[in-house]
């Protein structure tokens, strides 16, 4: 038994999972539109039950968007919770809707041809997204296009639940790889020409790499950059962003709108996401860099920030985004000149932006 698994007897776990699945039956029987409205109503109540998390979301939004007033911050935090609750309901419907006949009516592809060319090259490709929009749909989208897809995830503590989720995803061509064994499992997959999907905005803790994120240093895992260096992988950064009612799909792709004839009885046409390519780069971009790992990490973090800026209300702002701090801040030491040089070496950074990051870091050190 691995350390993350529940120690409850298997029969107890099976009963718990069965009961939980039974509780979802009403949500999957009333149709996606009605279930989504229920989720939206609940999202307006939940912050009152967890006020500290709601305040954290507001605090993070103020850091990311210092130009916003309190009313806009509060409204975005509330819509963030609505997105989270709607997302939970959509996850129940995604497996049945993500099939070769149905997915074009729910996933509207933007200009992703260049990303697909990298997949067709059979070279190692790492697909990067964040906790914005619906990251699971990215994996389904790639698998529905005919590419064997591996996605890294954290296994559920209850083994029957974990097996149910894994089997359901596998039927749609999406293979889940445990994060606890990913370091050994992923290189052979990538070298075999099969893409790997990663949600890459988790905190890397005090020992992570600190790179810019909304004008402030944030910790990021080293493992993704090291995996890219080890396999000479291409990195393709994209997002599946929920489209608002009446919002046009992302330009550059082929859109297949649902007709009354195509629309199933469970109101599934309410599930509408635009799949957009934000950035892509590879070994040619980081070769010759003085710190290749820092460059890779900073660049995909920048791509995740760009995804979030398009729809700030579709990000998990209640996470402890900036909880871990770099050593110089924890030890209250001056901003390291070597770190400043690394930031200035990033081709998209200006001196003014680096100055603001340094000033914010010095403020955090107090």
N, C-alpha and C positions, 0 to 999 in steps of 0.2 A: 504494500500500500504506500503510495507516495504521500508526502507530507501535506499536500493540499486537499487530499480526499477526505470526505467525512468518515468518521469512525463508527457511525451508526450501522447496525446490521443491514445487510443488503435488502432483506424483506421490508424493513422499516423505510429505507430509502425509496423502494419501489412504491410503497403505499403513499408516501409524501408526494412523489412525482405524479402518480396517478391522480391524486386529489388536486394537485395544482393544475394538471392538464384539464381536469373536469371543470375547474373554475373558469378556464378560458373559453369554454364552450359557448356561453352567451355572447361573448365578444365576436366569435367567429361565425355565429349564426344570424346576427342582426344585420350584417353587411358592414363594409369598411366605413362608409360615410357616417352611419349612425354610431358605430363603435368609436370612430374618431371624434365625434361630437361629445360622446361621454368622456373620452380621455381629456378633451379640452376643458370640460367643466371641472373635472377632478384636478386638473393642473392649476386652476385658480384657487383651490382649497389647500392643496398640499403645502405651498410655501408658508401658510400660517402654522402648519404642524412642524415645519423645520425652518424656523426663521433665521437661524444662524447660517444655513446654507444659502438662503436667499440673499442675505446681506453679503456673503462672500461673492456671490455672482455679481452683485452691484459693485462691490469693491474692485473686482477684476475688470469690470467694464469701465470703471473710471480710470484705471491704469491704462487700458488699451485705447480708450477714446477720451482723453482729457478735455476735448473741446465740447463734449456733450453736457447738457444740463441734467439736473437730477430727474426731471420728468422723463426724459428720453432714456436715461439709464434704467429707471424703474420699469418702464414699458418694455424695454428689450429683455430685461431679466425675466419678466413675466412671460413674454413670448418664447423665451428659451425653455421655460418649463413646459409650455404647451407643446413645443416641438418634441421635447423628451417624451412626454406622455403619448403623443400621437405616434412617435417612432416605436414605442413599445407595442402599440396595437398593430402597426404596419408589419412588424417583424412576424406576427402571427399569420399574416396573409401572404408575405413574400414567397414562401416555398410553393404555394399553390399557384401564384401568379407568374412566377419566374419559370416559364416553360417556353419552348421554341415558338409556340403559337401566340402566347400572350404577352411576352416581355416587350415587343416593340410598341405596344400601346401604353406602356407605363414608363419605359426608359427612352428618353429622347436624346440621341447622341449629337453632340456638337462636333466641332472640327477636331476629330481624334485620329485622323488618318495617319499622321506622322507617328503617333504612339503605337498604332497597330502595325506599322512597318517594323518597328523595333521588335514587336512580338513575333512577327513573321520571320525575322532574321534568325530565330532559334539561338540567339545569343542570350546570356543570362540577363533577365529583366526583373527588377524589383519595383512593384507598384506601391506608391506611397499615398496615403490619405491621412486625415485626422478625424477627431471626434466631431465632425461637422457634416451636416446633411445626413445621408444614410450610407455609411461606409460599407455595410454588408452588401448593398446593391452593386457596388463596384465589382466585388468578386463574382456575383451572379452575372453581371453584364459581360465580363470577360469570358466566363465559362459558357454562357449562351452563344457567344460569338465563335465558339469552337476551340477555345484554348484551354487545356488542362490547367486548373488553377489551384494553388495552394495558399491558404491564408493562415497566419499565425493568430492564435487566440489563447485565452486563459481557460483551461478546463474547469467545468463546473464541479463543485465539491461533491454533489450527489452523482454517483456514477450512472444510474439509470437515466438521469436527465442529460448527462454528458453524451451518453451513447445515442439517445434519441436525437439530439441536436446534430451530432456528427453524421448519423445515418441519413437524416433529412437533407443535409447540405450535400452529402456525397451523391445522392440521387440526382442532383442538379449539376454535377461535375465540379463541385467546390470541396476540395479536400482540406480539412482542418489539421493544423500542426500545432501541438502544444508548445507554448512559449518556454516551458521548462526543459525541452529537449531541442529547441530550435537551432542552437549553435551547431549541433552535430548534424541535424536532419536537413537543413536548408542548402548547404553548399552542393551536395549531390543533385538535389532537385534543380537548382539553378544551372548547374553545368550540363544537365540533361536538356536544357532549353525550355523548361517549364516555368512560367512566371510565378512569383511569390508576392502576396499582398500583405502589407504591414500598415497598421494604424500607428503612426510614428510620433504622436505628440505627448506621450506619457513622460512624466518627470524621471530623469535618470538619477535622482538623489544627489547627495553632496559630492559623489565621485563622478558624476556625469560630465559631459562637455557643455560649457555655458556659452550659448550663442544668442544673438539678438532675437527677440520675439516681442513685437509691439513696443519697440523702443526700450526694452529692459532685458537684462541677461536672464536666460532661463535654462534649466538643466535638461539635457537630452541624452538618451542612451548612446553609448559608443558603438554598440553591437551592429547597428544598421550600417554605419559608415565602414566599419571593419569588414562586414560581410560584402559590401560593394567592392572594397579594395581587394579582398581575397579572391573574388570571382570575376573581377573586371566587369561588373554588371552595369547595365544601363538603368537609370532611375527615371521612372515615369510618374509624375505627381498629378493626381486628378481627384475629382469630387463628384458625388451624386447629390445634387442640390434640389430640395423640394421646390417645385414650381407653384407659385400662388395661383388661385383661380383666375383664369384669363391671361396669365403670364405667357409670353411667347417662349418656345423652347430655345435653347442656345443656338446661335447661328452656325452655319457651316455643315450641318449634318442632315440626315434624312429623317423626317418626322412622319410617323404614321398615326394620325389622330383616330381615336375610337369612334365608330359610328354606332347608331342605335342598334344596328343588327349585330355588331361585334360585342356590344357592352353586355357582360354577364349580369345575372340577377343579383349578385352580391355587391353591386355598386363598386366593383373593383376599379372602374375607370377613375375613381378619386385618387388613386395612387399614381402620382405623376412627378417624375424626377428628370432633371437635365444632367447628363453626364458630360463633364467638361474637363479638358486637359489644361492644366495650369502651368506646368514646366516639365522639361525633360532634359537630361544631361547624362554624360558618361565619362569614361576614362580620358577621352580627349580634352574634356573641360577641366579636369583636375590634374592632369600630368604637368609637371613643372611647378606646381604650387609648393610653397615652403611647408605648409601643413595641410596635406590632402584631406585628412580626417576632419579637420575643423571646417574646411571648405565644403565638403559633402554635407556635413551636419547642418551648417548654417544655411546652405542653399535649399535643402528640402524643408527646413523650418520656415524659411522665407516663403516657400510655395504654400505651406499650410496657412500661414498668415494671410496670404492672398485669397485662399479659399474662404477663410472666415470673413474677411472684409466684404465679400460679395453678399453674404447673408449672415450678419452677426447674430441674429436670433436663432440660428441653427447650430450653435456651438454650445458645448457643455461648460459654461462659465462657472458653474458651481465647483469645478475641480480646483485643487490647490496648485494652480499653474506655476506660481512663483514661490512656492514654499521653500525649496532648497536654494541655498545661496552659495556663491563661489567662496573659496577659502579666504581670499583677501577681505571679503566683507565680514565673514564670521570672525576673523582674527583682527578686524578693524585696522587693516593695513592699507597703504596707498594703492590706487589702481595700477596694476602691473603694466609697465611700458611694453612688455612682450605681448600682452593681450591687446593693447591698443594697436600695436603693429599688425596683429592678425586681423583685427577688425578693419583697419585701413586697407589691408591687402585684398579684402573682398571687393570685387569689381563693381558691385551695385551700391556700396556704402559711400557716403560723402563724409567730409570732415565734420560738417555740422551734425550729422546723425551720430557719428562716433562721439562727438562732444556731449551730446544729449545722453547717450548711453552711459558715458563715464560720469556725468553729473548725477544721473539717477543712481548709479552704483555707489558713488560717494555718499549720497543721501541715505541709501540703505545701510551703509556701514555705521552710521551714527547710532 
